[in-house]
Amino acid sequence: MFTAVGETISERAGVLNIGLEGMMLVGAYVGFIGAYYGHSFWAGFAAGMGGGAAASLVMVVLCVRLGLDQIVVGIAITLAGEGITSVLYQSRFSATQPRLGGIHTAPIPLLDRIPVLGKTINGEFPLFSQPLLVYLGIAFAVLLAWVFRSTNIGLNLRAAGERPEALDAAGISVVATRSYAALATGALAGLGGAYLAIAGTGGFQDFLTQGQGYMAIVIAMLARGRPIAVVVFSLMFGIALSLSGLLQIAGINLSPEVVHMLPFAAIIVALMLFARRAYLPPALALPYVRGAR
């Protein structure tokens, strides 16, 4: 959810951030370091946001400022993020492999009493008893929807992705607008990675994200630039991720390979059903050169 909301911001501004996977991994590792040495989950989340934003600086400099190909640079960021975080973790923690403690949850009164949905299953957080950060993320998505619809900031972001020349003619820097959007995307991707490490697994692992950064890109496109729809599609993707535990409870035994394939199969089915409705701004992934036609 955090990463897909961040991708929605950059896509609205015309920046296709293929490097979300690498930014999530950087955020996961830096967030784990922050929580482990800072003895605070919130310190870890803040560090993860900083790590993701730092990784997105590569996208800002090479793509937004210099106009290089966003897809090529995004793939490079992903590969670099995978390699660097793996090497750093193995060189520092391969012998000890420390773990973080369990994160506190904030149950929603009455709803947390609903059978199955309100109860912990196989150690997973129930639907209505999540860490506080999840509720803050949903509130942020609602706020972002209002920003897109009713503020000058949202208007500038949309113009940077749809009619950048019009935004430039209005006296507002397209490069600055896209730079801020890319940095926000990196920070949210880092927060998503930090959440996986801190609340999801309780520690860092090599290639922790397992393709979820690419899933966030698909979710953002399917949501057509609407943050609330991003939350809904993210919930559906989360259900697909949780199918393994539900299938075990139902007594259905499937091979691990098939279970791990289910979320990706769900995304493929969603693309087949809704691909024509996917939202792509006209200037997406196109570098803006002032005065060029």
N, C-alpha and C positions, 0 to 999 in steps of 0.2 A: 504494500500500500504506500509506504513512504517513498520508495523508489519510483513507483509509477506516477505518483502525484508530482514528484520532481521532474520526471520526463514530460509530463503534461505542460509544465511551465516552459521548459526549453523548446518543446515542439511548437507551442503557441508563438514563441519568439523566432522560430525559423531555424533552430539548431537541433539536428538529429543526433542525439547522444548515444552512440553505439557502445561507448565505453562504460556503461553502467555496471557491468559485471566487475570490471577492475576497480571501479570506485567503491562498490560495495565491499569488495575484499579488503581494500585499504581501510575503509571505515570499520570493518569487522576487526581487523588486527589492531588498529590504533585504539578502537573502543575497548577491546579486551585489555590492552596495556593500561589504558586510563582507569578502567574499573579495578584492575588487579593491583596497581600501585597506588591509586587514589582512594581505594577502599570505599568506593561509592559508585553505584550504578549510574547515577546522573552524571558523574564525572566521565564515565565511560561513554555515555551517549553524546555528551558535549565533545569529547575527544574524537569520537567517530565522525561527527559532523565536520569537525575541523580537518580530519584526514581526507574525507570525501571532497571537501571544498578545495583542499590543496591539490588533489589529483585532477580536479576539473580545471585547474589553472592551465594544464597542458592543452586542453580543448580550447580554452579562451585564447591563449596566445597563438597556437598554431592554426586554428580554424576561424575563430571570430576576427582576430586581429590580422593574421597573415593570409587568410583565405584558402588554406589547404583543404584537401578533401576530408569531410567530416567522417565518412565511413572508414577510411584507411586509418585516420588518427584514432578513432574510437576503438578499432580492433587492436591497434598498438597499445592503447591504454589498458585494455582488458588483458592482453598477454603479459604486459609489464606488471600489472597488479597481481596476477596469478603467480608469476615467478618471484617477485620481490617479497610478497608476504609469506610465501612458502619458505624461501631461504631464510628470512629473518626469524620466523617462528622455529624452524628446525635448528638454527644455530644458537638460539637463546633458550628454548624450552623443550627441546627434543627429549632430554633426559627426565625432566620433572613432569612436563605436561600438566601444569596446574589447572585447577577448576575453580570456577566462581560459585558462590552460594546461590540458592534459589531466590528469585526476585519476588517481591511482594505483589499481590494482585488486589484489585479493587472490585469486589463483586457488586453487581447492580441489585439493589434490594428487590425481593420478590421474584425477579426474573432468574436469579441464580438458583431458585428452587425447582425450576422446570426439569423434569427427568431428561437425561442424556445431554441436552443442550446446556444445562446448568451445572453439570457434574463433571469432575475430572475423569478423563478416560486415558488409560495407559500413560499417566503422567503429563498429558497435554492440557494446556489451559482450556477450560470450558468456554463456550461462546460468550456467556454473560459474566465471566469473572476473569478479566484480563488485567495486565499491568496498566498503571495509570497512563503510561505513554501512548497506549493504543487509543484511549479515549481522547487524548490531546491530539493525536493524529487525525481522528475523525473530525474533531472540532476545527482543526486547521483546514481540512478539505472543504468544510462548509464555508469558512472564512474566505478561502481562495476562490470559491465559486462566486461569492459576492464581489470580491476584488475584480475578477474577470468581467463581471457584468456591469458593475456600477461605479468604477473608479477610473481615474485617468491612468493609473498604473496598468490596470488591465487593458485599457484601450491601447496604450503604447505597446504592450506585449503582443496583442493581436495584430496591430499594424506592422510590427517588426517581422511577423511571419507571413502576413498576407500582402501588404503593400509597403515595403520598407522605404521606397522612394517617396511615398506620401508622408511617412513619419519624418524622413530627412527634410522634406520641404517645409514641415511644420517647425523646424528648428530643434528637433530632438535627435540625439545621436543614436543611430541604429546600432553601431558597434558597442556603445555603452549599455544600451538596453539588452542586447543579446549577451553581453558579458555578465551582467548581473543575473540574467536568467540561467546561464550555464553554471554560475557559481552556486545559485540556489539549488539547482538540480544535483550538483555534486554533494552539497551539504546534506540534502535529503537522502541521496543514495548512500552516503556514509552512515547516516542515521539508521537506514534500513539494514545495512550490514552489521552495524554495532548491535542492533536489536537481535539479529540472528545469533551473534556470538554470546551476548550477555543473557538474554531471556530465552533464546531458543535452545542452545546447546550447553550453555554454562561455561564456554571456553572456545578458543579458536581451533579450527581444523583447516588443513590444506583444502583449497577449492570448496570452501564452506557453502558458497552460494548455490552451486550445482545448477547453473543456468537460470536462476531466478531474475538476474538482471535483464536477460533477453525477454523473459516473460513480462517484465515490467514495460518494456517497449511495446509489446503487443497489446497489453492491457490499456496503455495510454492511447494507442491508435483506435482500439475498439470503443473506448469511452468518448471519442470524438471531442476531445478537449474539455470534457466536463468532469470536474473533480469528484462530484458525488457519484457519478457513474464509475469512476476509478475505484472508489471504495467498494461498490457493489461487485464489480468484476474481480477485485482482489479477494473478496469474501468467497466468491465461487472458486477461485484458484486455491484458496486455503482449504476449502472443502475437499478439492481433488487431492491435495497433499495429505489430508487426514484420512483418506479412504483406506489406507493400509490398516490402521487401527480398527476402523469400523468393520472391515472385512474379517479381521481376526475375531472380533466379538461375535459376528454373525456366523462364525464357523466355516468361512470360505478361505481356503488356503491357496494362495497364489505364490508363484516364484517371486523373489525380490525384484528381479529384472522387470517383470510385468507391473508390479506395484509402482516402481519408480517411473515407469513409462506413462502411467495414468495422467499425471498433470500435463505432460507434453501432448498427450493425445487429446485432452480436453481443450487445450489451446488450439490445436489443429482443427478440431471440430468447430470451435468458436470462429476461427478464421473462415472456414468454409461457409458458415451460416451468415456471418456479419461483415465479411471483408469489404463488400461493396459499400457498406455504411461507414467504413473507417474514415477518420478525419485526417487529412493531410493538408496543411497550409500550403498555398501556392509557392511560397519562397522557401519551403523547408529544404535544408541541406544546401541551399544556394548561397555562396558568399556574396556579401553586398559590397560593391565598389562604388563609392560616391561619384556621381556624374556618368557612370557607365550606362549603356542602353542595351 
